[in-house]
Amino acid sequence: MFDALSQETRLRAFRLLVQAGLDGLAAGVLSDELGTPHNTMSFHLNHLSNAGIISSRKEGRSVIYSANFDITRDLIAFMVKDCCSVEFASIREDRKTGCSIIELANCFEPKPKIKR
């Protein structure tokens, strides 16, 4: 997943798909929005799809892509729970909304500037 998102065009496409929500966007729309040729966009979308980060469905003659929010949520949860120290980041479930909330500690104080 990190490899798929480490390339600028794929990351920008993923951002657009996250913003589009569950409705997703047609491959041609993504291509136009990013100013990327259709065949190049297809290559990048295939890479994201193979990583499981996005999914696609046919609607008429168009292929609609959408972010795979379950996989993305699981990746973020892994990063917070398993890679971060509890004193720096934590994740909890909001009882009212059922959403996961990530809390980041502001524990790094800026160093005072040295007067010269």
Buried (B, 14 or more C-beta within 10 A) or exposed (E): BEEBBEEEBBBBBBEBBBEBEEEBBBBEBBBEEBEBEEEEBBEBBEBBBEBBBBBBEEEEEBBBBBBBEEBBEEBEEEBBEEEBEEEEBBBEEEEEEEEEEEEEEEEEEEEEEEEE
